[in-house]
Amino acid sequence: MAFDGTWKVDRNENYEKLMEAMGIGMMKRKLGAHDNLKITIQQNGDKFNVKEASNFRTIEIEFTLGVNFDYSLADGTELTGAWTLEGNKLVATFTRKDNGKVLKATREIVGDELVQTYLYEGVESKRFFKRG
């Protein structure tokens, strides 16, 4: 499928502001902005296997479209939510377990890039990935 492959982060827009809005401390924000994240996505029908490898951790996530699952961010923030497919976009709504606030995320292929967009408490951020 279109998302299949390995994607390496190329650049960020407003990512530190997003982390700040989420309550992530300055040192973790500085490190997070340069995490060298690499995402490997394999899609099989409505099932996805996603491996995230960064300077801080490597995790593997398996999910089925439309089915809630638990996920933790690199800073330890616990979330629960689900990904769905809307047209050619993967769309997720995650709810923080600690405060009930919502993090929305989308992944879409734009040209030769995977664009990951986040929205949290009115702050939008984008991360751009190149095939690698």
N, C-alpha and C positions, 0 to 999 in steps of 0.2 A: 504494500500500500504506500501511499505518498509519504507517510511519516516514517516509514521503515528506514533504518540506517543509523549511523553514528553522527552526532551533531556536537560541535565544539563551540563554546561561547566565543563570540567575536567582539561584541560591544554591548554596553548597557545604556539605557536612557532612564534617568530619575530613579535608579535602583537604590541608592543610598537613602533617598527621601522616603521610599517605600519602607525600607528596613527601619528607619527612624520612626515612622508612623506606627509600625508594629511593636515598637518598644525595645528594639534591639540596640544594645549599647554601642558607643562609638568605635571601640576597638573591633568588635565583631562586624560592624558595618564596613569598616576599612578592609578587613580581611575578606568579607563576603563579596565585596565589589571586585576582588581579584582572585576568585576561587578556582578559575580555570575549569569550570564545569563542562563535563562531557556527558551527553545523554545518548544512550543507545535504545532505540525504540524498535520493537518487533510487534506487528499486529497480525492476529489470526482471527478473522471475522470480527466479533465484538469483544474479543479478549486482547489485552495488551500486556506486554512484558517490557518494563522500562528499567534500565540500569542507569543510575546517576553516580558519576565518579567526579570528585572534586579534590582540592587540596586537603579537605577536612574529613571526608568520609566517602565510602562507596556503599550504596544500598541498591537493592533490587525490589521493584514493586510490581506486583501483578494485580490487574484490575479488569473488571468487566464493565463495559459501558452501562451506565444507569444504575450500577450497584454501589452502595455506600461502602467505604473502607476507611481505615484509620491510617494516618500518615503523620510523620513528624518532620519539621523543618530542620535544617542543619543546626540551628540554635537551640533545638529541643522543644520548640513550640508544637503542641499536639493539636492535630486537626482531624475532622471527619467530614467526608463528603464523597462526591462522585463526579466522574467525567461523563459527558455525553457527546455525541457527534451531531453538530448542527451544520448541515451542508458540508463544506470542506474544512470546518473548524472543530477542533476538540475544545469543549467548553466545560469548565469545572466550577463548582461552588463548594467551598470548604468552610466549615464553621470551627472557630477556635474552641477548644474544650475549656480553656481557662476563663474566657470572658464572653463567649457567645458571639463575637464579632465575625463578620464574613469576609473571606478572601476569595475573590473571583479570579479565575485564570483562563486564558485561551491559548491554544497553540494552533498556528496556521502556517502553511507554506506560502511565502510571498517571493516570487522569482526563484532564486536558488537558496533562499534562507528559510530557516524555521524561526518564526517570530513568536515569542512567548510574552503575553501581556498579562499584567497583574493589576487588580484594582482592590484597594483596601482603604476604607474610611475616606474616600474621595481622592486618594493619591493613586495615580496611574504610573506604572513603570513598564518598560519593555526590555527584553533581553533578546539579542539577535544571535543566531547560531548558524554556522556554515558546516556543510558536510565535511567530515574529516576522518 
